[in-house]
Amino acid sequence: MQGHLPSRREDAAGLPHLAAHASGPHGSASHSRPAIRIGIGGWTYAPWRDNFYPADLTHSKELHYASRRLSAIEVNGTYYSSFQPATFARWYAETPDGFMFSLKASRFATNRRVLAEAGDSIRRFVGSGIAELKDKLGPIVWQFMPTKAFDAEDFEAFLALLPREVDGRALRHALDVRHESFATPEFLALARRYGCVPVCTDSEKFPAIADSEAPFAYLRLMRSQSAVPTGYPPEAIARWAEGARAWTRGPRPRDVFVYFINGAKERAPAGAMALLAELGVNSQ
């Protein structure tokens, strides 16, 4: 099966088919079956005080609250700053079994002219203590600038630098490329060769690049509308759910990560919980 390269305006119906376990938003703690993780970007955002968090909830309890209504969070802060091992250990302790964090890798590794020279930045990030998340460590997201065009030789050199594990724990790498030049079979072939997965972005700004042969799926949904209570209308939520159900079935069932990440960000938690509900998962 060849990789699928939908246009930037194509919605869930055109994506390669992407199970949440019905027992709860986090699935089984043993994670013996492929699962879908649904979440948001970060957990601190002022407008969520009005429509997601209880009014009297202290800021220190926000991660505790969010992690019991969603099954994953994509951490944006690790893109901009370094964190101590103790911070990752605290996140692990505050969240329930089965929860997962996707971490954006340091921008110093990806925001550079020559990617082949990113080795030191990659090693610093991977060695910064992320292993303290243990079994809650989800994919690492390598986000590239929208102006970064595809250069096959340089990009392959970058992929060759990505470690396969940290402290004995296997790593999964997601590539958030944002330039139209990456929408080519050559990029998909490189990603496959190094066991990496292209981020499929539902956005007006960036290409939607999906690979039906990838070892897992990673989606960032960025078209939330403020006028829609759940960001995406019910029919769109249903399409994403149908894709999710299919991805974890068949001869090669695989994990899926879906993040309501941008657009009308104030609607992201409601969108994520609506998708969980569509999949029959209790998010309360």
C-alpha positions as CSV (number, residue, x, y, z in Angstrom):
1,M,0.0,0.0,0.0
2,Q,1.3,3.4,-1.0
3,G,1.4,6.4,1.4
4,H,-1.5,8.7,1.1
5,L,-0.9,12.4,0.6
6,P,-4.2,14.3,1.1
7,S,-4.5,17.9,0.2
8,R,-4.4,20.5,2.9
9,R,-8.2,20.9,2.8
10,E,-9.0,17.2,3.0
11,D,-10.9,16.1,6.1
12,A,-11.1,12.9,8.1
13,A,-13.0,11.1,5.3
14,G,-9.9,11.3,3.1
15,L,-7.3,10.2,5.6
16,P,-6.0,6.7,5.9
17,H,-8.2,4.9,8.6
18,L,-6.9,5.6,11.9
19,A,-9.6,1.8,19.8
20,A,-10.0,3.5,22.6
21,H,-10.8,1.0,25.3
22,A,-14.3,1.4,26.6
23,S,-13.2,1.0,30.2
24,G,-12.1,4.6,30.5
25,P,-10.1,7.3,28.7
26,H,-6.7,5.7,29.5
27,G,-7.4,2.2,28.4
28,S,-5.6,-0.7,29.9
29,A,-2.6,0.0,32.1
30,S,-0.8,-2.9,30.5
31,H,-1.4,-1.4,27.1
32,S,-1.5,-4.9,25.6
33,R,-3.7,-3.8,22.7
34,P,-3.4,-0.9,20.3
35,A,-5.2,2.2,21.7
36,I,-6.2,5.6,20.7
37,R,-5.1,8.5,22.9
38,I,-7.0,11.7,22.7
39,G,-6.0,15.0,24.2
40,I,-5.1,18.6,24.0
41,G,-2.0,20.8,23.9
42,G,-0.8,21.6,27.4
43,W,-3.0,22.0,30.4
44,T,-2.6,25.7,31.4
45,Y,-4.7,28.1,29.3
46,A,-6.7,31.0,30.8
47,P,-9.9,30.5,28.8
48,W,-10.2,26.9,30.0
49,R,-10.9,28.3,33.5
50,D,-14.3,29.3,32.1
51,N,-15.3,26.2,30.1
52,F,-13.2,23.2,31.3
53,Y,-11.8,23.6,34.8
54,P,-14.0,24.2,37.8
55,A,-13.9,27.8,38.8
56,D,-12.5,27.0,42.3
57,L,-9.8,24.6,41.0
58,T,-6.3,25.7,42.0
59,H,-3.7,25.9,39.1
60,S,-1.6,23.3,40.8
61,K,-4.5,20.8,40.3
62,E,-5.0,21.4,36.6
63,L,-2.9,18.5,35.4
64,H,-4.6,16.2,37.9
65,Y,-8.0,17.3,36.6
66,A,-7.2,17.2,32.9
67,S,-5.5,13.8,33.0
68,R,-8.7,12.2,34.4
69,R,-10.9,13.5,31.6
70,L,-8.5,13.0,28.7
71,S,-6.0,10.2,27.8
72,A,-3.0,12.3,26.6
73,I,-1.5,15.7,26.5
74,E,1.0,17.2,24.1
75,V,3.5,19.3,26.0
76,N,4.5,22.4,24.1
77,G,6.8,23.8,26.9
78,T,9.5,21.4,26.1
79,Y,9.9,23.0,22.7
80,Y,10.9,26.3,24.2
81,S,12.6,25.4,27.5
82,S,14.5,22.7,29.3
83,F,12.9,20.8,32.2
84,Q,14.5,19.0,35.1
85,P,14.1,15.2,35.6
86,A,12.2,15.9,38.8
87,T,9.5,17.8,36.7
88,F,8.9,14.8,34.5
89,A,8.8,12.5,37.5
90,R,6.2,14.8,39.1
91,W,4.0,14.7,35.9
92,Y,4.3,10.9,36.1
93,A,3.1,10.8,39.7
94,E,0.2,13.3,39.1
95,T,-1.4,11.3,36.3
96,P,-3.3,8.0,36.3
97,D,-2.1,4.7,34.9
98,G,-2.5,4.6,31.1
99,F,-2.1,8.3,30.6
100,M,0.5,9.5,28.1
101,F,2.5,12.6,27.3
102,S,3.7,13.5,23.9
103,L,6.7,15.9,24.1
104,K,7.7,18.5,21.6
105,A,11.4,18.2,21.2
106,S,13.6,21.3,21.7
107,R,13.4,23.9,18.9
108,F,17.2,24.1,19.0
109,A,17.2,20.7,17.3
110,T,14.9,21.6,14.5
111,N,15.1,25.3,13.9
112,R,18.4,25.3,12.1
113,R,19.6,25.7,8.6
114,V,21.6,22.4,8.6
115,L,19.7,19.6,10.3
116,A,22.6,17.3,10.1
117,E,24.3,19.4,12.8
118,A,21.6,18.9,15.4
119,G,23.2,15.9,17.2
120,D,24.2,17.8,20.4
121,S,20.7,19.4,20.7
122,I,19.0,16.0,20.2
123,R,21.2,14.3,22.8
124,R,20.6,17.1,25.3
125,F,16.9,16.9,24.9
126,V,16.6,13.1,25.1
127,G,19.0,13.0,28.0
128,S,17.2,15.8,29.9
129,G,15.2,13.4,32.1
130,I,12.2,12.4,29.8
131,A,12.8,8.8,30.8
132,E,11.2,9.7,34.2
133,L,7.9,9.6,32.4
134,K,8.4,5.8,32.1
135,D,5.4,4.1,30.4
136,K,3.6,7.4,30.1
137,L,6.2,8.7,27.6
138,G,4.4,8.9,24.3
139,P,5.9,10.0,20.9
140,I,8.4,12.8,20.7
141,V,7.3,15.4,18.2
142,W,10.0,17.1,16.1
143,Q,8.4,20.3,14.8
144,F,10.0,22.1,11.9
145,M,9.5,25.7,10.8
146,P,7.0,26.3,8.0
147,T,9.8,27.7,5.9
148,K,11.9,24.5,6.2
149,A,11.8,22.9,2.8
150,F,12.5,19.2,2.2
151,D,16.2,18.5,1.5
152,A,16.4,14.7,1.3
153,E,20.1,14.4,2.1
154,D,20.1,16.8,5.1
155,F,16.8,15.4,6.4
156,E,18.1,11.8,6.3
157,A,21.2,12.9,8.2
158,F,18.9,14.3,10.8
159,L,16.8,11.2,11.1
160,A,19.9,9.1,11.5
161,L,20.7,11.1,14.6
162,L,17.4,10.2,16.4
163,P,17.9,7.6,19.1
164,R,15.9,4.5,19.2
165,E,15.7,4.4,23.0
166,V,16.4,6.2,26.3
167,D,17.4,4.3,29.4
168,G,16.2,1.1,27.8
169,R,12.8,2.5,26.8
170,A,11.9,2.5,23.1
171,L,11.2,5.9,21.6
172,R,8.7,6.8,19.0
173,H,9.3,9.8,16.8
174,A,6.7,12.0,15.0
175,L,7.8,14.4,12.3
176,D,5.8,17.7,12.2
177,V,6.9,19.0,8.9
178,R,5.1,22.1,7.7
179,H,6.3,22.9,4.2
180,E,4.5,21.7,1.1
181,S,7.7,20.2,-0.4
182,F,7.5,17.3,2.2
183,A,4.3,16.1,0.4
184,T,6.3,13.6,-1.6
185,P,6.8,9.8,-1.6
186,E,10.5,10.4,-1.1
187,F,9.9,11.9,2.3
188,L,7.5,9.1,3.3
189,A,10.2,6.5,2.3
190,L,12.8,8.2,4.5
191,A,10.4,8.4,7.4
192,R,9.6,4.7,7.0
193,R,13.3,3.8,6.7
194,Y,14.0,5.3,10.1
195,G,10.8,4.2,11.8
196,C,9.4,7.7,12.1
197,V,5.8,8.9,11.5
198,P,4.7,12.0,9.8
199,V,2.3,14.2,11.8
200,C,-1.0,14.5,9.9
201,T,-2.2,18.0,10.5
202,D,-5.8,19.1,9.8
203,S,-5.1,22.8,9.1
204,E,-5.6,25.5,6.6
205,K,-1.9,26.5,6.8
206,F,0.0,23.2,6.7
207,P,0.0,20.1,4.5
208,A,-1.8,17.0,5.7
209,I,0.7,14.3,5.2
210,A,-0.4,10.8,6.3
211,D,1.2,7.4,5.9
212,S,-0.9,4.3,5.9
213,E,2.2,2.2,6.5
214,A,3.3,4.0,9.6
215,P,3.8,2.1,12.9
216,F,1.4,4.5,14.6
217,A,-0.8,7.5,13.7
218,Y,-0.3,11.1,15.0
219,L,-2.9,13.7,14.3
220,R,-3.1,17.4,15.2
221,L,-6.6,18.9,14.7
222,M,-6.3,22.6,14.2
223,R,-9.6,23.7,12.7
224,S,-11.6,24.2,15.8
225,Q,-14.3,26.9,15.5
226,S,-15.3,29.2,18.3
227,A,-18.9,29.1,17.2
228,V,-19.1,25.4,17.7
229,P,-19.2,24.2,21.3
230,T,-17.0,21.2,20.6
231,G,-14.8,23.1,18.1
232,Y,-15.5,20.5,15.4
233,P,-19.2,19.9,14.5
234,P,-20.7,16.5,15.4
235,E,-20.4,15.1,11.9
236,A,-16.7,15.8,11.8
237,I,-16.2,14.3,15.2
238,A,-18.0,11.2,14.0
239,R,-15.7,10.9,10.9
240,W,-12.6,11.2,13.1
241,A,-14.0,8.5,15.4
242,E,-14.7,6.1,12.4
243,G,-11.2,6.5,11.2
244,A,-9.8,5.8,14.7
245,R,-11.8,2.6,15.0
246,A,-10.5,1.3,11.7
247,W,-6.8,2.1,12.4
248,T,-6.7,-0.2,15.4
249,R,-8.2,-3.1,13.6
250,G,-7.2,-5.3,10.7
251,P,-4.0,-7.2,10.1
252,R,-1.8,-4.4,11.5
253,P,-3.6,-2.8,14.4
254,R,-1.7,0.3,15.6
255,D,-1.8,3.1,18.2
256,V,-3.3,6.5,17.4
257,F,-2.7,9.8,19.0
258,V,-5.2,12.6,18.3
259,Y,-4.7,16.2,19.7
260,F,-7.2,19.1,19.5
261,I,-4.4,21.6,19.3
262,N,-5.2,24.9,17.8
263,G,-7.8,27.0,16.0
264,A,-10.3,28.1,18.6
265,K,-8.2,26.6,21.4
266,E,-10.8,27.4,24.0
267,R,-12.9,24.6,22.5
268,A,-10.1,22.0,22.5
269,P,-11.0,20.1,25.7
270,A,-14.7,19.9,24.7
271,G,-13.6,18.6,21.3
272,A,-11.4,15.9,22.8
273,M,-14.1,14.8,25.2
274,A,-16.6,14.7,22.4
275,L,-14.3,12.4,20.4
276,L,-13.8,10.2,23.5
277,A,-17.6,10.0,23.9
278,E,-18.1,9.2,20.2
279,L,-15.8,6.2,20.7
280,G,-17.8,5.1,23.7
281,V,-15.2,6.1,26.3
282,N,-16.2,7.6,29.6
283,S,-14.2,10.8,30.1
284,Q,-15.5,11.7,33.5
